[in-house]
C-alpha cells in the first residue's frame, strides 16, 4: 500500500511540474540542447533589438531606392543644400542629392564590405590558424608573419595597401581582409593548440585518421564558437575601417555613396548644413553599436558556462 501511495504521489508531482513548465516554443529548447544558444539569443532583448535594426537597415537599403522618386546618384543643383522638408526628409547636399536616401543606400556598401571582409579574413584566418596550431614546424614562421602584420596599426597598414592598389570596393575588401586575418589566425591557433591535446584527437591519430580529417572533423568544430563571435566583431571593425578609408579618400570611389565619403563631404559645411554629417554619423554609430551588442550576446549564448546559470 505504501509503495502505491508513493507512486501516486510521484505521478501527481510530475503532473504539477508539467503544468508549471513554460509552454512557449523557445521554452521547449532545454539547456542540454545544441540549439540552446538560439533560445538565449532570442530571449535577450538587446540582441533582438540589434538584429531587428540590422534587418530593417538591409531591407531599406535594398527596397527604398527602388521606389523613391529621388535617386542617390541624381544631381539636381536647383535643390542644393535644402533644409529638411517633406520632399527631402533630412535635406540635400551641395549637389542636390537626398542625404537620407544616400545614407540608407550607403548601408549597402558598408554592410557588403563588412560581411565580405568577415568571410575573407574568417576563411583565411581559420586555415592559417589550423595549420599553425596543428603542425609545430609551421607554427613559428607563419605566426611570426602574422605578428609582423599586427605590428602595424590596422588603419595605417590599410592606407598603405590602398595607396598602391587604388580606390575600389574590391581592393577595400582585400586590404581589410588582409589586415584582420591575423586576429582570426591567432584565435583559431590558440583553440587548436588546446583541442589538439584532447584524448579523442589522440585516439583518432592512433587509428590512422589522416591529419586533414582530424582537423576538419575533430578540431575545427570545437573552434567555431569563438570564431563566430570574433567574426561578428570583425564586421563592425571593417565597417569603421571602410568609413575611415573613404573619409580619407582611399576607400571606395568618390561617386559611390559611402558613410565615410558623406562625412568627408559634410565636414566643411557643418554650420551651414548639419544634416550632411548627422545622417551618416548616426547610421554608422548605431550600426556598429548593434553589431557589437549582437556579438556580446552571441558570446554569452555560446559560452558553455551560461548553461549553468
C-alpha positions in Angstrom: 0.0 0.0 0.0 2.8 2.3 0.9 4.5 1.7 -2.5 1.3 2.5 -4.3 0.9 5.8 -2.4 4.4 6.8 -3.1 3.9 6.0 -6.8 0.7 8.1 -6.9 2.4 11.0 -5.1 5.2 10.9 -7.6 2.8 10.9 -10.5 1.0 13.9 -9.0 4.3 15.8 -8.6 5.2 15.1 -12.2 1.8 16.4 -13.4 2.2 19.6 -11.4 5.7 20.1 -12.7 4.5 19.6 -16.3 1.7 22.1 -15.7 4.2 24.7 -14.3 6.6 24.2 -17.2 6.6 27.1 -19.8 4.6 26.3 -22.9 6.4 28.6 -25.4 8.3 27.3 -28.4 11.6 28.7 -27.1 11.0 27.1 -23.7 11.0 23.7 -25.2 14.7 24.1 -26.0 16.3 22.7 -22.9 19.8 23.8 -21.7 21.1 20.4 -22.8 20.0 21.1 -26.5 22.6 22.1 -29.1 20.2 24.9 -30.1 20.0 26.4 -26.6 22.1 29.3 -27.7 19.4 30.3 -30.2 16.9 30.5 -27.3 19.3 32.6 -25.3 19.8 35.0 -28.2 16.1 35.4 -28.8 15.4 35.9 -25.1 17.9 38.7 -25.0 16.1 42.0 -25.8 19.3 43.8 -26.5 20.4 41.3 -29.1 16.9 41.1 -30.6 16.9 44.9 -30.9 20.3 44.9 -32.7 19.2 42.2 -35.1 15.9 44.0 -35.9 17.8 47.2 -36.7 20.3 45.4 -39.0 17.5 43.6 -40.8 15.4 46.8 -41.2 18.5 48.7 -42.5 19.2 46.0 -45.0 15.6 46.0 -46.3 15.6 49.8 -46.5 18.9 49.8 -48.4 17.6 47.3 -50.9 14.0 48.3 -51.3 13.7 52.1 -50.7 15.9 53.3 -53.6 13.8 51.2 -56.0 10.6 53.1 -55.1 11.8 56.5 -54.2 11.3 59.5 -56.6 14.8 60.6 -55.9 17.9 58.7 -56.7 21.2 58.5 -54.7 23.3 59.5 -57.7 21.0 62.1 -59.3 22.4 65.6 -59.4 19.9 68.5 -59.0 21.7 71.8 -58.4 18.4 73.6 -58.0 17.8 71.7 -54.8 21.3 72.0 -53.3 21.6 72.4 -49.6 17.8 72.3 -49.0 16.7 72.2 -45.4 14.8 69.1 -44.2 11.3 69.1 -45.6 8.5 66.9 -46.9 10.3 66.2 -50.2 13.7 65.7 -48.6 13.2 64.3 -45.1 16.8 65.2 -44.0 17.8 67.8 -46.6 20.1 67.7 -49.5 23.8 68.0 -50.1 25.8 70.5 -52.2 24.8 68.7 -55.4 21.1 68.5 -54.5 21.1 64.8 -53.6 18.8 63.4 -51.0 21.1 62.9 -47.9 18.8 60.4 -46.1 18.5 58.3 -49.3 22.2 58.3 -49.8 22.8 57.4 -46.2 20.5 54.4 -46.4 21.9 53.4 -49.8 25.4 53.6 -48.2 24.4 50.8 -45.9 24.7 48.5 -49.0 28.4 49.4 -49.4 29.2 49.3 -45.7 27.4 46.0 -44.9 28.6 44.3 -48.1 32.2 45.2 -47.4 31.9 44.3 -43.7 30.4 40.9 -44.5 32.9 40.2 -47.3 35.8 41.1 -45.1 34.4 38.8 -42.4 34.3 35.9 -44.9 37.7 36.6 -46.3 39.5 37.0 -43.0 37.5 34.2 -41.4 38.3 31.6 -44.1 42.0 32.7 -44.4 42.5 33.1 -40.7 40.9 29.7 -39.9 43.1 27.9 -42.4 46.2 29.6 -41.2 45.3 29.1 -37.5 44.5 25.4 -38.0 47.8 24.6 -39.9 49.9 26.7 -37.4 48.3 25.1 -34.4 48.4 21.5 -35.7 51.8 21.4 -37.3 54.6 22.6 -34.9 57.1 23.2 -37.8 54.6 25.6 -39.5 53.7 27.4 -36.3 56.8 29.6 -35.8 57.3 31.0 -39.3 53.7 31.5 -40.1 52.8 33.2 -36.7 55.8 35.5 -36.9 54.4 36.7 -40.2 51.1 37.3 -38.6 52.8 39.1 -35.7 54.6 41.3 -38.3 51.3 42.3 -39.8 49.7 43.0 -36.4 52.7 45.2 -35.5 51.3 47.9 -37.8 48.3 49.9 -36.8 45.4 48.5 -38.9 44.3 51.8 -40.4 47.9 52.8 -41.4 48.5 49.4 -43.0 45.2 49.7 -44.8 46.0 53.1 -46.1 49.4 52.0 -47.3 48.0 49.0 -49.2 45.1 51.0 -50.7 47.6 53.7 -51.8 49.3 51.1 -54.0 46.1 49.3 -55.2 43.8 52.3 -55.9 40.3 53.1 -54.7 37.7 50.4 -55.3 35.3 48.2 -53.3 37.2 45.0 -54.2 40.5 46.5 -53.1 39.0 47.6 -49.8 37.7 44.1 -49.1 41.1 42.6 -50.0 43.0 45.1 -47.9 40.8 44.9 -44.8 40.7 41.1 -45.1 44.5 41.0 -45.1 44.6 43.4 -42.1 42.2 41.4 -39.9 43.3 37.8 -40.9 46.0 37.7 -38.2 43.3 38.3 -35.5 41.3 35.2 -36.6 44.5 33.2 -37.2 45.7 33.7 -33.6 42.3 32.9 -32.2 42.0 29.7 -34.1 45.6 28.7 -33.4 45.0 29.0 -29.7 41.9 26.9 -29.8 43.6 24.3 -32.0 46.5 24.0 -29.6 44.1 23.4 -26.8 41.9 20.9 -28.6 44.8 19.0 -30.1 45.7 17.7 -26.6 42.3 16.1 -26.1 42.1 12.3 -25.8 39.7 11.9 -28.7 42.2 13.6 -31.0 45.0 11.2 -29.9 42.6 8.3 -30.4 41.9 9.4 -33.9 45.6 9.7 -34.6 46.3 6.3 -33.1 43.8 4.5 -35.5 45.3 6.2 -38.6 42.9 9.0 -39.4 44.5 11.5 -41.8 45.5 14.9 -40.5 43.0 16.7 -42.7 40.2 14.5 -41.3 41.3 15.2 -37.8 41.4 19.0 -38.4 38.1 19.2 -40.1 36.1 16.6 -38.1 37.5 16.9 -34.6 39.4 20.2 -34.2 37.7 22.8 -36.4 34.1 22.2 -35.0 35.5 23.0 -31.5 36.9 26.3 -32.6 33.6 27.5 -34.2 32.1 29.2 -31.1 34.9 31.7 -30.5 35.4 32.1 -34.3 31.7 33.0 -34.9 31.8 35.6 -32.1 35.0 37.2 -33.3 33.6 37.3 -36.9 30.7 39.5 -35.7 33.2 42.0 -34.2 35.2 41.9 -37.5 32.1 43.1 -39.4 31.9 46.1 -37.1 35.7 46.8 -37.3 35.6 46.5 -41.1 32.7 49.0 -41.4 34.6 51.5 -39.3 37.8 51.0 -41.2 35.9 51.3 -44.6 34.4 54.6 -43.4 37.8 55.8 -42.3 39.4 55.0 -45.6 36.6 56.6 -47.6 36.8 59.7 -45.3 40.5 60.0 -46.2 39.8 59.4 -49.9 41.5 56.0 -50.0 38.4 53.8 -50.0 35.6 53.3 -52.5 35.4 55.7 -55.5 34.2 59.2 -54.6 30.9 58.9 -56.6 29.8 55.9 -54.6 27.5 56.6 -51.6 29.5 55.7 -48.6 29.2 56.9 -45.0 32.8 57.9 -44.8 32.6 59.8 -48.1 29.5 61.6 -46.9 31.2 62.6 -43.6 34.1 63.9 -45.7 31.8 66.0 -47.9 29.9 67.4 -45.0 32.8 68.3 -42.7 33.3 71.7 -44.3 29.6 72.6 -44.1 28.8 71.6 -40.5 27.5 75.1 -39.6 25.6 75.5 -42.9 24.1 72.0 -43.4 24.4 70.0 -40.2 22.3 67.1 -41.7 25.1 66.2 -44.1 27.1 64.7 -41.3 24.3 63.8 -39.0 22.8 61.1 -41.2 25.9 59.1 -42.0 27.3 59.6 -38.5 24.2 58.4 -36.7 23.8 55.4 -39.1 27.5 54.4 -38.7 27.2 54.7 -34.9 24.0 52.8 -34.5 25.1 50.1 -36.9 28.4 49.4 -35.2 26.6 49.5 -31.8 24.0 47.0 -33.0 26.7 44.6 -34.3 28.7 44.9 -31.1 25.6 44.1 -29.0 24.8 41.1 -31.2 28.4 39.9 -30.7 28.3 40.3 -26.9 25.0 38.4 -26.7 26.3 35.7 -29.1 29.5 35.3 -26.9 27.3 34.9 -23.8 25.0 32.4 -25.6 27.8 30.2 -26.9 29.6 30.2 -23.6 29.1 26.7 -22.1 29.2 28.1 -18.6 26.0 30.1 -19.4 24.0 26.8 -19.3 24.7 26.5 -15.6 23.3 29.9 -14.7 
